[in-house]
């Protein structure tokens, strides 16, 4: 029965990984024996299961018995919350730190070695800080606030309190939301500094690197509200994924609304000719693209194609993301009959 599996999961998830399978088999056998003793040959029903599980007691207490002597900095009742908060806070802080380092490099360029050292050093320092502070806070709660937390819990346990066993397919990993937030912030920063958002080329008469802007710097202020809306909706969607961490109807609807709004903002940005650098081809070709090479003609044909079709790339990407979110949130997680 599902209630039995949920009870076993509630016990074993609080135990060390290598002990889980053994305890799972032992506990399942114990429950089957207790049920057999209770029903005396008749068919087992849900009431029998509930009575046996109530007799065994709160899964948290049973997990402590299987775990043996209590020696830990953060106990099993807080450990799941500790890991979730550590992962979430750590991911957000690392994303913010790496974005800040990239912004700083864009504003004040440094050598590649110095940038790598600064980037890695900042990530390590931020990661250590998050780990130390989150661990200290939970350790303090474990030692000094445990009684207050226990008082807030339901004193009488029942099988109705058992959580459903999570489906791995419905879980949202940290990588995609964090990458989405970091990429959106980086995209916004690059737009705000258009002189650093372009194509690098080597000058024709020297080895000097020249950056040819892709966007029209004179129109930055005009399109800024649309860009803030575009990136803001994307970031809001990814933050919701970090909060819920599970595909559900709310995430599906939020993804639909945010993605449709982002497409509307993108249409107001990327379909306007004045958004793009009007002298891009001339600036790119003036140093090292000889007329005889034919490259100038190719660019003259390719550039209008890219600027007028770029919105299609945005629309396709967001529509695919919307369909995926709706399928995962509404179809895969629909109640099974």
N, C-alpha and C positions, 0 to 999 in steps of 0.2 A: 504493500500500500504506500501511497505517496507520503502520508503522514509519518510513517516509520522512516522512510528515506530522509525526510526533512529533519527528523529528530537525530538520526545518525550523523547527518551532515553538520547539524548544529553543535554536536559534541566534537566530532573529529576535526573540524576546521580550526579549533582552538589548540590542537595538539601539534607537536613537531611532525614534519612531513613523513619521516621514516616510521613513525609510530601509527600513522593514520590507518593504513590498510589492516594491520593486526587488530587494532581497536574496533575498526568497522566490522570485521568478521566476528569478533567476540561479542560485540554489542548486539549485532543482528541475531546471533544464536541465543543470547540471553532473552531478547524480546520474544523470539519464537517460542522458547521454553515457557516463559511466563504466560503467553497467550494460550499455548496448548493446555497448561495447567488450569487456566481460567475457564476455557470454553468446554472442556471435557468432551471433545468429539464433535460438537456442533460447529456450524460455520462461523468463522470470525467476522464480526461486523465492526463498524467505525467506533462504536461506543466501547467495545472491548479494547481496541487499540488505544483509545484515549485514556481509559482507566489504567492500563499498564504503563503508559508513558507518564501519567501523573504519579504513579507509584515510584517510578524511577527518579522523577524529580526534574528540576531545572537542568537543562543541558550544560549550562555554565558550571554548575556545582559538580556535575558528573565528570566534566572534562578536568576539573581540578583533581578529582580523585584518581583519574587515570594518569594525570601528569605527575603524581607523586609529590614530593616535598616542594614547597613553594620557594624558589630561589630565582628572583628576577628583578630587574630594574623597573620594568613596565609589565604589569600583570595581564593575563589573558582577557580580562573584561575590557581593558583599554587598548590592547595591542592592535586590534583591527582598525580602530579609529586612528591610532597613532600612525600606522602605515599609510592609511588613506590620506591623512592630512600631510604627512611627510612627503608623499608623492605629489600631491596637488600643489602645496606651497612651494616645494622644491622646483617643480616644473615651471610654475609661473615666474618665480624669482630668476631662474636660469634664463628663461626666455627674455625677461626684461633686461637682465644684465647683458646678454649677448647682443640685444638690439641697441642698448646704450653704447656698447663698445664700437659697434659698427657705425652708429651715428657720429661718435667722437672721431672715428677715423675719416669719415666723410668730411667733417667740418675742418679737422686739423690732420691732414695726411701725414703718415709716418712710414718708415721702412717696413718691408714685409716681415722681417724677423721680429722687429719690435712689436708689430701688430699681433703676430702669432703668440708671442710671449705674453703680451697684455691680455689677449683674448682668453688663453688657457688659464692664466693666473687669476683672472677675474672670475671665471667659472668655478675653479677649485675653491677660491676664497668664499664665494657666495654659497656653494654647496656645503662647505664645512659649517658656515654660520647657520644655515637653515637646519642642518642636522643637529647641531649643538643646542640651539634654542628650543626647537620643537621637542627634542628628547628631554631637556631640563624641565620644560613645562609639564610634560606628561609624567615624568618621574616625581615632580612635586605633587601633582594631583594624586598619583598612586600612593604616596606616603602620607599626605596631610589632608587630602580631600576625598578619600575613598568612601568614608562613612557617609558623607553628605550625598555623594553620588548614589550609593546603595539605597539611601532612604527615598530617593526619587523613583526607584524601580518598583514595579508591581510586586507586592509581597507574595501573592499566590500565583504560581505558574500554572499554565494550561497549554495543551497542544495548539490551541488557536493562536498562540503567540509565535509559533515557529515560522521562520522566514522560508520563502520559496527557494529552492536550490537554483542559483543563478545559471543561466544559459550562457556559455562562453561566446556564442554568436551575438548576444545582445549587449555585450560589454563594449564600452568605448575606450580605446587605449589613449594614453597620454600623448603619443607622438603626433598624431594628426592634428588635434586642437592646438598644441603648442607650436607646431610648424605653421599652421594657419595664422595664428596670432603674430608670430615673429615675421612671417612673410608680409602680412598686411602692414605692420608697423614699418618695416624696411621699405616697402613700396611707397608709403606715404612720405617717409623721410627723403627718399630719392626724388620724389616729385617736388618737395619743398626746396630741394637744392638742385635745380635743373641743370646747372652748369657741371654737375658731376654725374648726370644721368644721360648717358649717350654711348657712342661707339668710339673706341680707342683706335687710333691709327698712328703710324710712324711718319713723320714729316719727310717729304721727298728729298730734301737736301741735307737732312740731319737725322740723328737717331732720337730726336725729341718726340715724346708721346703727346699727341694732340687728341683732345676729347671733343667730339662733335655732338652737341646736344640733340636728343630725339624730340623733345617737347619744346614748345615756344615759351621761353622764359618770360616774355612780355605778357603772356596770358595766364601766368600762375595764379594770381589773385582772383581772377574771374572764375576759374574752375575749382578753386580751393573748396568752397562749400560742397560741391558735388563729390569731390574726392574724399572729404571727411565723411560724407554720408556713405559712400561706397565702402571705404575701409571700416567705418564704424559698425555698419551692419554685419560685415564679415566677422569682425572681432566679437561682437555681441553673440553671434551664433556659436562661435568656438568656445566662448566663456560658458555658455549654457551647457555645452557638451562636457566641459570640465566639472561643472557643478553636479550634473545628474549622473554622468559616467555610464549610463545605460540607455540604449535606444528605446524610446517610448513615444506615445502620441504627442506629448508636449514638444519633444525634440523635433519630431517630424513637422509639426505645424510651425514651430519657430524657424526651422530651416527653410520651409516654403516661403514664409513671409519675408525673412531676411534676404533670401536669394532673389526673390522677385524684386524687392526694393533695390538690391545691389545692381541688378540688371538695368533697372530704370535709371539709376544714377550713372552707370557705365555708359548708357546710351547718350546721356547728356554730355559726356566727356569725350569718348573716343570716336564718335561720329562727326564731330565738329572739325573741319579742316584747320581752323585757327588754333586748335590744341597742339597740333604738330608743328615742328620747326619748319617754316616755309623755305629756308635756305639750306636744308639738310644735304641735298644732293650736291649743290654747288660747293659747300664747305667740305664735304667728304672727298670730292673729286679734285679740288683745286691743287692739292699737293702732290699726290702720287698715283693718279689715275689718268694716264695719257689718253688722248682722244682716240689714237689708233688702236688701243687695246679693246675697245668695244664695251669695256666695263661701265663707262658712263651711260651708254644707251641702255644697258641692262638695268642699272640703278634707276634711270628715268622711268622705266616700265615697272620695276618691282616696287619702288617706294609708294606710289599711289595705291597699288594693290594691297600692300601691307597696311597702310593707314586706313583704308576703307573697309578692309575685311577683318581687322583686329577685333572689332566688336563681336564678330561671329565666334571667335575663339572664346571670348568671355561668356557669351550666352550659352554656348555648348557646354563649357565647363560647369557653369552654375546650374544648368538644367539637369545634367547628369548627376550632380551632387544632390539636387532636389529629389530626383527619382530614387536615388539610392537611399536618402533619408526617409522618404515616404514608405519605401518597401521595408526597410529595417524597422521603422517605428510602428507601422500600421499592419503590415502583412505578416512579417516574421514573428511579431509579438502579439498577434491576435489570439484571443482565447481559443484553445483547442477543445473540440467537443468529442 
